[in-house]
Amino acid sequence: MAFFRDIKEDIDAVLERDPAARSGIEVLLCYPGIWALIFHKWSHWFYKHNCKLIARIISQLARFFTGIEIHPGAVVGRRCMIDHGMAVVIGETAEIGDDVTIYQGVTLGGTGKDVGKRHPTIGNGVMVSSGAKVLGPFKVGDYSKIGAGSVVLREVPPNCTVVGIPGKVVRKGSKAVVKEDLDQVNLPDPIMVELECLRRRIVLLENKLRETGQAGAEKEEKESIDEVKCDESI
């Protein structure tokens, strides 16, 4: 059945990406992200069959037991890994692609009371780091990375790295997120980049002023010498 196939794929994804995972049975019994996804498969089935109250009850039970809140209306792709997962919130119209990695404290939410599509679409192979907030009805492109603590409010192209508040694209051409590319720390810092640019401009301006000052001093010295020579000739 597709249900059991999807669960096995989710467990295999954890074993591939999490070095702390030692066996499939350990992942099944001890990883709240797996159980949040299992509960979501049930609640999403009831949601699609217009049993929305039952769907919400199941999702709230999952929230109580796992600390992860996935709205029954959200669409979650295959091989998704929710690592640790506490305080993860995924909104009703959110769509998550395949091979996505989500860490604790992530919010895939909206920005107001708009109707219709109001939550983000996460592409395939995306990594959303700890504490990141992705808010609004836009897409995060395939194989992009969202840095820890970032607040993303606009569309992200594929293969990009986004960090900061608000989130800014600081790197383009990222590789697919695989086991050896789950780094949440060594990401570019746009504030430090701006400060370094300002520091360099200040150094250039100081050098320019120094050169200008030296040229002015030499000019004044030359004028003084010319005046002395003129007085002597008189």
ChimeraX commands (.cxc) that place a marker at each C-alpha (Angstrom):
marker #1 position 0.00,0.00,0.00 radius 0.5
marker #1 position 1.09,3.57,-0.68 radius 0.5
marker #1 position 0.61,4.45,3.00 radius 0.5
marker #1 position 3.21,1.95,4.23 radius 0.5
marker #1 position 5.51,2.70,1.28 radius 0.5
marker #1 position 5.50,6.40,2.20 radius 0.5
marker #1 position 6.23,5.65,5.86 radius 0.5
marker #1 position 9.17,3.45,4.90 radius 0.5
marker #1 position 10.52,6.17,2.62 radius 0.5
marker #1 position 10.19,8.73,5.44 radius 0.5
marker #1 position 12.12,6.44,7.80 radius 0.5
marker #1 position 14.81,5.82,5.17 radius 0.5
marker #1 position 15.12,9.59,4.66 radius 0.5
marker #1 position 15.82,10.05,8.38 radius 0.5
marker #1 position 18.40,7.25,8.36 radius 0.5
marker #1 position 20.13,8.90,5.40 radius 0.5
marker #1 position 20.19,12.46,6.73 radius 0.5
marker #1 position 20.45,12.12,10.51 radius 0.5
marker #1 position 23.74,10.69,11.83 radius 0.5
marker #1 position 22.08,10.05,15.22 radius 0.5
marker #1 position 19.60,7.58,13.70 radius 0.5
marker #1 position 20.83,4.01,14.13 radius 0.5
marker #1 position 17.96,1.83,12.95 radius 0.5
marker #1 position 14.56,1.97,11.37 radius 0.5
marker #1 position 12.81,0.71,14.50 radius 0.5
marker #1 position 14.50,3.46,16.56 radius 0.5
marker #1 position 13.30,6.10,14.10 radius 0.5
marker #1 position 9.76,4.73,14.13 radius 0.5
marker #1 position 9.53,4.58,17.91 radius 0.5
marker #1 position 11.51,7.65,18.96 radius 0.5
marker #1 position 11.26,10.31,16.25 radius 0.5
marker #1 position 8.25,12.65,16.65 radius 0.5
marker #1 position 8.62,13.89,13.08 radius 0.5
marker #1 position 7.73,10.44,11.75 radius 0.5
marker #1 position 4.62,10.25,13.89 radius 0.5
marker #1 position 3.59,13.77,12.94 radius 0.5
marker #1 position 3.73,12.70,9.28 radius 0.5
marker #1 position 1.80,9.49,10.01 radius 0.5
marker #1 position -0.94,11.44,11.80 radius 0.5
marker #1 position -0.97,13.94,8.95 radius 0.5
marker #1 position -1.57,11.22,6.34 radius 0.5
marker #1 position -4.70,10.20,8.26 radius 0.5
marker #1 position -5.93,13.74,8.89 radius 0.5
marker #1 position -5.29,14.78,5.28 radius 0.5
marker #1 position -7.36,11.80,4.03 radius 0.5
marker #1 position -10.32,12.87,6.17 radius 0.5
marker #1 position -9.83,16.51,5.09 radius 0.5
marker #1 position -9.99,15.59,1.41 radius 0.5
marker #1 position -13.14,13.56,2.07 radius 0.5
marker #1 position -14.84,16.59,3.67 radius 0.5
marker #1 position -14.62,15.27,7.24 radius 0.5
marker #1 position -12.84,18.39,8.41 radius 0.5
marker #1 position -13.75,18.15,12.11 radius 0.5
marker #1 position -12.29,14.64,12.41 radius 0.5
marker #1 position -9.27,15.83,10.46 radius 0.5
marker #1 position -8.67,18.72,12.87 radius 0.5
marker #1 position -9.10,16.48,15.91 radius 0.5
marker #1 position -6.43,14.12,14.56 radius 0.5
marker #1 position -4.07,17.01,13.81 radius 0.5
marker #1 position -4.53,18.43,17.30 radius 0.5
marker #1 position -3.83,15.02,18.84 radius 0.5
marker #1 position -0.64,14.91,16.78 radius 0.5
marker #1 position 0.26,18.38,18.04 radius 0.5
marker #1 position -0.30,17.27,21.65 radius 0.5
marker #1 position 1.87,14.15,21.33 radius 0.5
marker #1 position 4.63,15.46,19.04 radius 0.5
marker #1 position 4.74,19.25,19.42 radius 0.5
marker #1 position 4.37,19.54,15.63 radius 0.5
marker #1 position 1.28,21.18,14.15 radius 0.5
marker #1 position 0.49,20.33,10.52 radius 0.5
marker #1 position -2.88,21.53,9.29 radius 0.5
marker #1 position -4.87,18.70,7.64 radius 0.5
marker #1 position -5.16,20.75,4.45 radius 0.5
marker #1 position -1.40,21.03,3.96 radius 0.5
marker #1 position 0.16,18.90,1.21 radius 0.5
marker #1 position 3.37,17.10,2.23 radius 0.5
marker #1 position 5.52,15.32,-0.34 radius 0.5
marker #1 position 7.49,12.11,-0.07 radius 0.5
marker #1 position 10.65,11.54,1.98 radius 0.5
marker #1 position 10.10,14.62,4.14 radius 0.5
marker #1 position 12.18,14.77,7.31 radius 0.5
marker #1 position 11.07,16.86,10.30 radius 0.5
marker #1 position 14.08,16.71,12.62 radius 0.5
marker #1 position 13.30,17.14,16.35 radius 0.5
marker #1 position 10.28,19.12,15.20 radius 0.5
marker #1 position 9.16,20.87,18.37 radius 0.5
marker #1 position 7.17,24.04,17.57 radius 0.5
marker #1 position 7.00,23.35,13.82 radius 0.5
marker #1 position 3.82,24.89,12.36 radius 0.5
marker #1 position 2.63,24.21,8.81 radius 0.5
marker #1 position -0.41,26.11,7.56 radius 0.5
marker #1 position -3.50,24.95,5.70 radius 0.5
marker #1 position -2.54,25.89,2.15 radius 0.5
marker #1 position 1.15,25.10,2.50 radius 0.5
marker #1 position 2.62,22.70,-0.05 radius 0.5
marker #1 position 5.84,20.80,0.60 radius 0.5
marker #1 position 7.70,19.00,-2.18 radius 0.5
marker #1 position 9.74,15.81,-2.06 radius 0.5
marker #1 position 13.00,15.32,-0.10 radius 0.5
marker #1 position 12.46,18.39,2.08 radius 0.5
marker #1 position 14.22,18.76,5.45 radius 0.5
marker #1 position 12.58,20.86,8.19 radius 0.5
marker #1 position 14.18,21.56,11.56 radius 0.5
marker #1 position 12.63,22.60,14.88 radius 0.5
marker #1 position 10.85,25.91,15.32 radius 0.5
marker #1 position 10.02,26.37,11.63 radius 0.5
marker #1 position 6.82,28.14,10.61 radius 0.5
marker #1 position 5.30,27.86,7.15 radius 0.5
marker #1 position 2.58,30.44,7.68 radius 0.5
marker #1 position 0.54,33.26,6.25 radius 0.5
marker #1 position 0.70,37.02,6.68 radius 0.5
marker #1 position -2.95,37.92,7.30 radius 0.5
marker #1 position -6.56,36.92,6.84 radius 0.5
marker #1 position -6.48,36.48,3.08 radius 0.5
marker #1 position -8.58,33.71,1.60 radius 0.5
marker #1 position -7.37,31.13,-0.86 radius 0.5
marker #1 position -3.67,30.36,-1.16 radius 0.5
marker #1 position -1.98,32.12,1.77 radius 0.5
marker #1 position 0.88,29.81,2.80 radius 0.5
marker #1 position 4.18,29.06,1.03 radius 0.5
marker #1 position 5.02,26.34,-1.46 radius 0.5
marker #1 position 8.29,24.60,-0.65 radius 0.5
marker #1 position 10.06,23.05,-3.64 radius 0.5
marker #1 position 11.84,19.72,-3.86 radius 0.5
marker #1 position 15.05,19.20,-1.90 radius 0.5
marker #1 position 14.71,22.38,0.18 radius 0.5
marker #1 position 16.23,22.66,3.66 radius 0.5
marker #1 position 14.49,24.97,6.15 radius 0.5
marker #1 position 16.80,25.51,9.13 radius 0.5
marker #1 position 15.97,25.91,12.82 radius 0.5
marker #1 position 13.67,28.78,13.73 radius 0.5
marker #1 position 13.11,29.98,10.16 radius 0.5
marker #1 position 9.79,31.63,9.29 radius 0.5
marker #1 position 8.50,31.44,5.72 radius 0.5
marker #1 position 5.40,33.63,5.51 radius 0.5
marker #1 position 3.18,34.21,2.48 radius 0.5
marker #1 position 1.79,32.59,-0.67 radius 0.5
marker #1 position 5.00,32.34,-2.68 radius 0.5
marker #1 position 7.38,29.57,-3.70 radius 0.5
marker #1 position 10.76,28.59,-2.34 radius 0.5
marker #1 position 12.55,27.14,-5.36 radius 0.5
marker #1 position 13.92,23.63,-5.60 radius 0.5
marker #1 position 17.12,22.81,-3.69 radius 0.5
marker #1 position 17.28,26.13,-1.88 radius 0.5
marker #1 position 18.39,26.58,1.73 radius 0.5
marker #1 position 16.79,28.83,4.35 radius 0.5
marker #1 position 19.24,29.83,7.08 radius 0.5
marker #1 position 18.48,29.44,10.79 radius 0.5
marker #1 position 16.32,32.22,12.23 radius 0.5
marker #1 position 15.59,33.78,8.84 radius 0.5
marker #1 position 12.26,35.45,8.03 radius 0.5
marker #1 position 11.42,34.91,4.37 radius 0.5
marker #1 position 8.69,37.14,2.95 radius 0.5
marker #1 position 9.17,36.87,-0.81 radius 0.5
marker #1 position 9.82,34.27,-3.49 radius 0.5
marker #1 position 13.14,32.44,-3.49 radius 0.5
marker #1 position 14.62,31.25,-6.83 radius 0.5
marker #1 position 15.85,27.66,-7.14 radius 0.5
marker #1 position 19.32,26.69,-5.90 radius 0.5
marker #1 position 19.72,29.69,-3.61 radius 0.5
marker #1 position 20.68,30.29,0.02 radius 0.5
marker #1 position 18.62,32.82,2.00 radius 0.5
marker #1 position 19.54,34.29,5.39 radius 0.5
marker #1 position 18.59,37.29,7.50 radius 0.5
marker #1 position 15.56,39.31,8.61 radius 0.5
marker #1 position 14.02,39.90,6.17 radius 0.5
marker #1 position 15.54,37.05,4.21 radius 0.5
marker #1 position 17.94,37.93,1.41 radius 0.5
marker #1 position 19.51,35.73,-1.24 radius 0.5
marker #1 position 23.19,35.56,-0.35 radius 0.5
marker #1 position 24.29,32.67,-2.53 radius 0.5
marker #1 position 23.15,31.30,-5.88 radius 0.5
marker #1 position 23.88,27.95,-7.43 radius 0.5
marker #1 position 23.57,25.76,-4.32 radius 0.5
marker #1 position 23.80,22.03,-4.82 radius 0.5
marker #1 position 21.01,19.61,-3.98 radius 0.5
marker #1 position 20.56,19.16,-0.25 radius 0.5
marker #1 position 21.97,15.72,0.55 radius 0.5
marker #1 position 23.37,14.12,3.69 radius 0.5
marker #1 position 26.69,15.92,3.53 radius 0.5
marker #1 position 25.07,19.31,2.78 radius 0.5
marker #1 position 22.89,19.94,5.83 radius 0.5
marker #1 position 25.04,22.72,7.25 radius 0.5
marker #1 position 22.96,25.37,9.04 radius 0.5
marker #1 position 25.92,27.38,10.36 radius 0.5
marker #1 position 28.49,28.18,7.68 radius 0.5
marker #1 position 26.29,30.45,5.60 radius 0.5
marker #1 position 27.13,33.93,4.27 radius 0.5
marker #1 position 26.26,36.85,6.56 radius 0.5
marker #1 position 24.80,39.75,4.53 radius 0.5
marker #1 position 25.29,42.24,7.37 radius 0.5
marker #1 position 28.98,41.39,7.66 radius 0.5
marker #1 position 29.31,41.69,3.88 radius 0.5
marker #1 position 27.76,45.17,3.96 radius 0.5
marker #1 position 29.98,46.22,6.87 radius 0.5
marker #1 position 33.07,44.97,5.04 radius 0.5
marker #1 position 32.07,46.96,1.95 radius 0.5
marker #1 position 31.60,50.08,4.09 radius 0.5
marker #1 position 34.97,49.51,5.78 radius 0.5
marker #1 position 36.71,49.29,2.42 radius 0.5
marker #1 position 35.02,52.46,1.19 radius 0.5
marker #1 position 36.11,54.30,4.34 radius 0.5
marker #1 position 39.71,53.17,3.83 radius 0.5
marker #1 position 39.61,54.36,0.22 radius 0.5
marker #1 position 38.17,57.74,1.26 radius 0.5
marker #1 position 40.78,58.15,3.98 radius 0.5
marker #1 position 43.55,57.40,1.50 radius 0.5
marker #1 position 42.01,59.86,-0.94 radius 0.5
marker #1 position 41.84,62.57,1.71 radius 0.5
marker #1 position 45.40,61.87,2.75 radius 0.5
marker #1 position 46.58,62.14,-0.85 radius 0.5
marker #1 position 44.59,65.33,-1.32 radius 0.5
marker #1 position 46.03,66.77,1.91 radius 0.5
marker #1 position 49.58,65.94,0.89 radius 0.5
marker #1 position 49.05,67.48,-2.54 radius 0.5
marker #1 position 47.65,70.64,-0.91 radius 0.5
marker #1 position 50.56,70.83,1.51 radius 0.5
marker #1 position 53.08,70.43,-1.31 radius 0.5
marker #1 position 51.29,73.14,-3.28 radius 0.5
marker #1 position 51.34,75.54,-0.33 radius 0.5
marker #1 position 55.03,74.78,0.28 radius 0.5
marker #1 position 55.83,75.46,-3.37 radius 0.5
marker #1 position 53.90,78.74,-3.32 radius 0.5
marker #1 position 55.77,79.79,-0.16 radius 0.5
marker #1 position 59.12,79.05,-1.82 radius 0.5
marker #1 position 58.10,81.02,-4.90 radius 0.5
marker #1 position 57.14,84.01,-2.71 radius 0.5
marker #1 position 60.50,83.87,-0.88 radius 0.5
marker #1 position 62.37,83.79,-4.19 radius 0.5
marker #1 position 60.31,86.73,-5.43 radius 0.5
marker #1 position 61.13,88.76,-2.28 radius 0.5
marker #1 position 64.83,87.98,-2.62 radius 0.5
marker #1 position 64.86,89.11,-6.21 radius 0.5
marker #1 position 63.30,92.42,-5.17 radius 0.5
marker link #1:1,2 radius 0.2
marker link #1:2,3 radius 0.2
marker link #1:3,4 radius 0.2
marker link #1:4,5 radius 0.2
marker link #1:5,6 radius 0.2
marker link #1:6,7 radius 0.2
marker link #1:7,8 radius 0.2
marker link #1:8,9 radius 0.2
marker link #1:9,10 radius 0.2
marker link #1:10,11 radius 0.2
marker link #1:11,12 radius 0.2
marker link #1:12,13 radius 0.2
marker link #1:13,14 radius 0.2
marker link #1:14,15 radius 0.2
marker link #1:15,16 radius 0.2
marker link #1:16,17 radius 0.2
marker link #1:17,18 radius 0.2
marker link #1:18,19 radius 0.2
marker link #1:19,20 radius 0.2
marker link #1:20,21 radius 0.2
marker link #1:21,22 radius 0.2
marker link #1:22,23 radius 0.2
marker link #1:23,24 radius 0.2
marker link #1:24,25 radius 0.2
marker link #1:25,26 radius 0.2
marker link #1:26,27 radius 0.2
marker link #1:27,28 radius 0.2
marker link #1:28,29 radius 0.2
marker link #1:29,30 radius 0.2
marker link #1:30,31 radius 0.2
marker link #1:31,32 radius 0.2
marker link #1:32,33 radius 0.2
marker link #1:33,34 radius 0.2
marker link #1:34,35 radius 0.2
marker link #1:35,36 radius 0.2
marker link #1:36,37 radius 0.2
marker link #1:37,38 radius 0.2
marker link #1:38,39 radius 0.2
marker link #1:39,40 radius 0.2
marker link #1:40,41 radius 0.2
marker link #1:41,42 radius 0.2
marker link #1:42,43 radius 0.2
marker link #1:43,44 radius 0.2
marker link #1:44,45 radius 0.2
marker link #1:45,46 radius 0.2
marker link #1:46,47 radius 0.2
marker link #1:47,48 radius 0.2
marker link #1:48,49 radius 0.2
marker link #1:49,50 radius 0.2
marker link #1:50,51 radius 0.2
marker link #1:51,52 radius 0.2
marker link #1:52,53 radius 0.2
marker link #1:53,54 radius 0.2
marker link #1:54,55 radius 0.2
marker link #1:55,56 radius 0.2
marker link #1:56,57 radius 0.2
marker link #1:57,58 radius 0.2
marker link #1:58,59 radius 0.2
marker link #1:59,60 radius 0.2
marker link #1:60,61 radius 0.2
marker link #1:61,62 radius 0.2
marker link #1:62,63 radius 0.2
marker link #1:63,64 radius 0.2
marker link #1:64,65 radius 0.2
marker link #1:65,66 radius 0.2
marker link #1:66,67 radius 0.2
marker link #1:67,68 radius 0.2
marker link #1:68,69 radius 0.2
marker link #1:69,70 radius 0.2
marker link #1:70,71 radius 0.2
marker link #1:71,72 radius 0.2
marker link #1:72,73 radius 0.2
marker link #1:73,74 radius 0.2
marker link #1:74,75 radius 0.2
marker link #1:75,76 radius 0.2
marker link #1:76,77 radius 0.2
marker link #1:77,78 radius 0.2
marker link #1:78,79 radius 0.2
marker link #1:79,80 radius 0.2
marker link #1:80,81 radius 0.2
marker link #1:81,82 radius 0.2
marker link #1:82,83 radius 0.2
marker link #1:83,84 radius 0.2
marker link #1:84,85 radius 0.2
marker link #1:85,86 radius 0.2
marker link #1:86,87 radius 0.2
marker link #1:87,88 radius 0.2
marker link #1:88,89 radius 0.2
marker link #1:89,90 radius 0.2
marker link #1:90,91 radius 0.2
marker link #1:91,92 radius 0.2
marker link #1:92,93 radius 0.2
marker link #1:93,94 radius 0.2
marker link #1:94,95 radius 0.2
marker link #1:95,96 radius 0.2
marker link #1:96,97 radius 0.2
marker link #1:97,98 radius 0.2
marker link #1:98,99 radius 0.2
marker link #1:99,100 radius 0.2
marker link #1:100,101 radius 0.2
marker link #1:101,102 radius 0.2
marker link #1:102,103 radius 0.2
marker link #1:103,104 radius 0.2
marker link #1:104,105 radius 0.2
marker link #1:105,106 radius 0.2
marker link #1:106,107 radius 0.2
marker link #1:107,108 radius 0.2
marker link #1:108,109 radius 0.2
marker link #1:109,110 radius 0.2
marker link #1:110,111 radius 0.2
marker link #1:111,112 radius 0.2
marker link #1:112,113 radius 0.2
marker link #1:113,114 radius 0.2
marker link #1:114,115 radius 0.2
marker link #1:115,116 radius 0.2
marker link #1:116,117 radius 0.2
marker link #1:117,118 radius 0.2
marker link #1:118,119 radius 0.2
marker link #1:119,120 radius 0.2
marker link #1:120,121 radius 0.2
marker link #1:121,122 radius 0.2
marker link #1:122,123 radius 0.2
marker link #1:123,124 radius 0.2
marker link #1:124,125 radius 0.2
marker link #1:125,126 radius 0.2
marker link #1:126,127 radius 0.2
marker link #1:127,128 radius 0.2
marker link #1:128,129 radius 0.2
marker link #1:129,130 radius 0.2
marker link #1:130,131 radius 0.2
marker link #1:131,132 radius 0.2
marker link #1:132,133 radius 0.2
marker link #1:133,134 radius 0.2
marker link #1:134,135 radius 0.2
marker link #1:135,136 radius 0.2
marker link #1:136,137 radius 0.2
marker link #1:137,138 radius 0.2
marker link #1:138,139 radius 0.2
marker link #1:139,140 radius 0.2
marker link #1:140,141 radius 0.2
marker link #1:141,142 radius 0.2
marker link #1:142,143 radius 0.2
marker link #1:143,144 radius 0.2
marker link #1:144,145 radius 0.2
marker link #1:145,146 radius 0.2
marker link #1:146,147 radius 0.2
marker link #1:147,148 radius 0.2
marker link #1:148,149 radius 0.2
marker link #1:149,150 radius 0.2
marker link #1:150,151 radius 0.2
marker link #1:151,152 radius 0.2
marker link #1:152,153 radius 0.2
marker link #1:153,154 radius 0.2
marker link #1:154,155 radius 0.2
marker link #1:155,156 radius 0.2
marker link #1:156,157 radius 0.2
marker link #1:157,158 radius 0.2
marker link #1:158,159 radius 0.2
marker link #1:159,160 radius 0.2
marker link #1:160,161 radius 0.2
marker link #1:161,162 radius 0.2
marker link #1:162,163 radius 0.2
marker link #1:163,164 radius 0.2
marker link #1:164,165 radius 0.2
marker link #1:165,166 radius 0.2
marker link #1:166,167 radius 0.2
marker link #1:167,168 radius 0.2
marker link #1:168,169 radius 0.2
marker link #1:169,170 radius 0.2
marker link #1:170,171 radius 0.2
marker link #1:171,172 radius 0.2
marker link #1:172,173 radius 0.2
marker link #1:173,174 radius 0.2
marker link #1:174,175 radius 0.2
marker link #1:175,176 radius 0.2
marker link #1:176,177 radius 0.2
marker link #1:177,178 radius 0.2
marker link #1:178,179 radius 0.2
marker link #1:179,180 radius 0.2
marker link #1:180,181 radius 0.2
marker link #1:181,182 radius 0.2
marker link #1:182,183 radius 0.2
marker link #1:183,184 radius 0.2
marker link #1:184,185 radius 0.2
marker link #1:185,186 radius 0.2
marker link #1:186,187 radius 0.2
marker link #1:187,188 radius 0.2
marker link #1:188,189 radius 0.2
marker link #1:189,190 radius 0.2
marker link #1:190,191 radius 0.2
marker link #1:191,192 radius 0.2
marker link #1:192,193 radius 0.2
marker link #1:193,194 radius 0.2
marker link #1:194,195 radius 0.2
marker link #1:195,196 radius 0.2
marker link #1:196,197 radius 0.2
marker link #1:197,198 radius 0.2
marker link #1:198,199 radius 0.2
marker link #1:199,200 radius 0.2
marker link #1:200,201 radius 0.2
marker link #1:201,202 radius 0.2
marker link #1:202,203 radius 0.2
marker link #1:203,204 radius 0.2
marker link #1:204,205 radius 0.2
marker link #1:205,206 radius 0.2
marker link #1:206,207 radius 0.2
marker link #1:207,208 radius 0.2
marker link #1:208,209 radius 0.2
marker link #1:209,210 radius 0.2
marker link #1:210,211 radius 0.2
marker link #1:211,212 radius 0.2
marker link #1:212,213 radius 0.2
marker link #1:213,214 radius 0.2
marker link #1:214,215 radius 0.2
marker link #1:215,216 radius 0.2
marker link #1:216,217 radius 0.2
marker link #1:217,218 radius 0.2
marker link #1:218,219 radius 0.2
marker link #1:219,220 radius 0.2
marker link #1:220,221 radius 0.2
marker link #1:221,222 radius 0.2
marker link #1:222,223 radius 0.2
marker link #1:223,224 radius 0.2
marker link #1:224,225 radius 0.2
marker link #1:225,226 radius 0.2
marker link #1:226,227 radius 0.2
marker link #1:227,228 radius 0.2
marker link #1:228,229 radius 0.2
marker link #1:229,230 radius 0.2
marker link #1:230,231 radius 0.2
marker link #1:231,232 radius 0.2
marker link #1:232,233 radius 0.2
marker link #1:233,234 radius 0.2
view
